[in-house]
């Protein structure tokens, strides 16, 4: 992911308006529209987002809605697009940094979600389903291929958006096709080969489309107890090597790609580069580079998004200066971040 990668692209060509132009009147019009369809109690105005993220930082959303089905999600996206309101998707809240000033427009946070076996070894999983929920479901049904992903934070939607990686594998390796919503075509199923999957990348990052569900291809005939043992081993490894007891977003930087020249004796690891640069334990405000893993920044209490951005910049600059390696973001920025922080970012 590129430095300062942003999310929250307006949906549809008619909706290409900046978040600053999405005034209260338009937000209120959308609120009334959705309330008539979903019920007033389903909508939250000036909704705090920090509790909905694993970093536990960031300001409020102008308007927040939590659809509980694909049909509801489609209606919400269509109505927001019709009124020209920018939409930001929020899944499990990992791998994102919400601005201190919050997020303008509508934040959509799908909830619930389920998995169903469409054919032997082919599982449709809703975007709202957590990756851990999908792992548990596949293990219980004797389907192998995702058990090592146990402990992965976030949802299927977020995992597909960023093409999550673990243990040298990309989640797209197990995806046959996806169902996407777009302003032009409503919901269509497209093959994984058309998703522009790459390391930490998919076409969702630039297209304005939204994932509704994904079809996974798994191996049948797995023994649930054997699969659970693999899942437990993966969880144990995460607990040994990651600061899971402190709020964080997960890995901050991508690991350097194969074509990037690495210093002799340093593994192709962003965490190793930050460690060798002497930045484990570095602090700005409440944000600290984890002493456990150099690619994690943790919120030790009271951290702001600006603190975190400043510490990310410090790490990037130190690695660049000492090793000539440019670290690229894995984290996604949501909302209107402080202008000074953005200008200094990277």
SULNORQUI-V999034 format. One record per pair of residues at least 6 apart in sequence whose ideal C-beta (glycine too) atoms are under 7 Angstrom apart, sorted by the first residue. I is the first residue (numbers start at 1). J is the second residue. Records with the same first field share a line. If there is no record, write none. Layout:
I->J ; J
This chain:
1->200 ; 254 ; 328 ; 329 ; 330
2->328 ; 329
3->328 ; 329 ; 345 ; 346
4->333 ; 342 ; 345 ; 346
5->329 ; 332 ; 333
6->333
7->88 ; 332 ; 334
8->86 ; 88 ; 103 ; 334
9->208
10->16 ; 17 ; 86 ; 87
11->77 ; 80 ; 81 ; 87 ; 183 ; 208
12->81 ; 183
14->84
15->81 ; 84 ; 86
17->84 ; 86
19->86 ; 104 ; 105 ; 336
20->104
22->85 ; 86 ; 104 ; 105
26->83 ; 84 ; 85
27->62 ; 63 ; 85
29->83
30->63 ; 79 ; 80 ; 83 ; 85 ; 106
31->43 ; 45 ; 63
33->79
34->43 ; 65 ; 76 ; 79
35->43
37->75
38->72
42->65
43->63 ; 65
44->64
45->63
46->60
47->60 ; 61 ; 64
48->60
49->58 ; 59 ; 60 ; 61 ; 98 ; 102 ; 103 ; 107
50->56 ; 57 ; 58 ; 98
52->90 ; 93 ; 109
53->93 ; 96 ; 98
54->93 ; 94 ; 153 ; 247 ; 248 ; 249
55->97 ; 247 ; 248 ; 249 ; 299
56->247 ; 299
57->98 ; 299 ; 303 ; 304 ; 305 ; 308
58->98 ; 99 ; 100 ; 102 ; 305 ; 335
59->98 ; 99 ; 100 ; 101 ; 102
60->102
61->102 ; 103 ; 107
62->104 ; 105
63->106
64->107 ; 109
65->76 ; 106 ; 108
66->109 ; 110 ; 111
67->73 ; 76 ; 108 ; 110
68->111 ; 112
70->126 ; 212 ; 213
73->108 ; 110 ; 212
74->181 ; 186 ; 187
76->108
77->87 ; 181 ; 210
80->87 ; 106
81->183
85->105 ; 106
86->104 ; 105
87->105 ; 106 ; 108
88->103 ; 105 ; 107 ; 334
89->108 ; 157 ; 210
90->107 ; 108 ; 109
91->154 ; 155 ; 157 ; 158
92->130 ; 153 ; 154 ; 155 ; 158
94->153 ; 154 ; 249 ; 250
95->154 ; 158 ; 162 ; 249 ; 250 ; 330 ; 331 ; 332
96->249 ; 331 ; 332 ; 334
97->249 ; 305 ; 308 ; 331 ; 333 ; 334
98->305 ; 334 ; 335
99->305 ; 334 ; 335 ; 336 ; 337
100->304 ; 305 ; 306 ; 338
101->335 ; 336
102->335
103->334 ; 335
104->336
110->127 ; 128 ; 157
111->128
112->128
113->126 ; 127 ; 128 ; 129
114->126 ; 129
115->123 ; 124 ; 125 ; 129 ; 134 ; 137
116->124
117->123 ; 141
118->124 ; 215
120->220
121->143 ; 217 ; 218 ; 219 ; 220
122->176 ; 215 ; 217
123->138 ; 143 ; 216 ; 218
124->213 ; 215
125->134 ; 156 ; 213 ; 214 ; 216
126->156 ; 213
127->155 ; 156 ; 157 ; 211 ; 212 ; 213
128->155 ; 157
129->155 ; 156
130->155
131->149 ; 152 ; 154 ; 155 ; 156 ; 159
132->150 ; 151 ; 152
134->146 ; 156
135->146 ; 147 ; 149 ; 150 ; 231
138->146 ; 218
139->147 ; 224 ; 227 ; 228 ; 231
140->224
142->221 ; 222 ; 223 ; 224
143->218 ; 219 ; 220 ; 222
144->218 ; 219 ; 222 ; 227
145->174 ; 218 ; 219
146->174 ; 218
147->227 ; 230 ; 231
148->166 ; 167 ; 230 ; 234
149->166
150->231 ; 234 ; 235
151->234 ; 235 ; 238
152->164 ; 166
153->250
156->214
157->211
159->171
160->171 ; 175 ; 178 ; 202 ; 204 ; 211 ; 214
161->202 ; 204 ; 205 ; 211
162->200
163->170 ; 171 ; 172 ; 197 ; 198 ; 200 ; 201 ; 202
164->171
165->199 ; 200
170->197
172->192 ; 195 ; 197
174->216 ; 217 ; 218
175->192 ; 214 ; 215 ; 216
176->192 ; 215 ; 216 ; 217
177->189 ; 190 ; 191 ; 192 ; 215
178->190 ; 192 ; 195 ; 211 ; 214
179->187 ; 189 ; 212 ; 213
180->187 ; 188 ; 190 ; 209 ; 210 ; 211 ; 212
181->187 ; 209 ; 210 ; 212
182->209
187->212
195->202 ; 203
196->202 ; 203
199->254 ; 257
200->254 ; 330
204->211
238->244
241->293
242->292 ; 293 ; 296
243->290 ; 292 ; 293 ; 296 ; 298
246->298 ; 299 ; 300
247->298 ; 299
248->296 ; 297 ; 298 ; 299
249->331
251->295 ; 296 ; 330
252->295 ; 296 ; 297 ; 312 ; 330 ; 331
253->270 ; 295 ; 327 ; 328 ; 329 ; 330
254->270 ; 328 ; 330
255->268 ; 269 ; 270
256->262 ; 268 ; 270 ; 325
260->325
262->268 ; 325
263->323
266->272 ; 273 ; 276
270->295 ; 327
271->293 ; 294 ; 295
272->294
273->319 ; 323 ; 325 ; 327
274->289 ; 294 ; 295 ; 315 ; 319
275->294
277->318 ; 319 ; 322
279->289 ; 294 ; 315 ; 318
280->289 ; 291 ; 294
281->288 ; 289 ; 291
282->289 ; 311 ; 314
284->307 ; 310 ; 311 ; 314
285->303 ; 304 ; 307
286->299 ; 300 ; 301 ; 302 ; 303 ; 307
287->297 ; 299 ; 303 ; 307 ; 308 ; 311
288->297 ; 298 ; 300
289->297 ; 311 ; 315
290->296 ; 297 ; 298
297->308 ; 311 ; 312
305->337
306->338 ; 341
309->337 ; 341 ; 345
310->341 ; 344
313->344 ; 345 ; 346
316->327 ; 346
319->325 ; 327
320->326
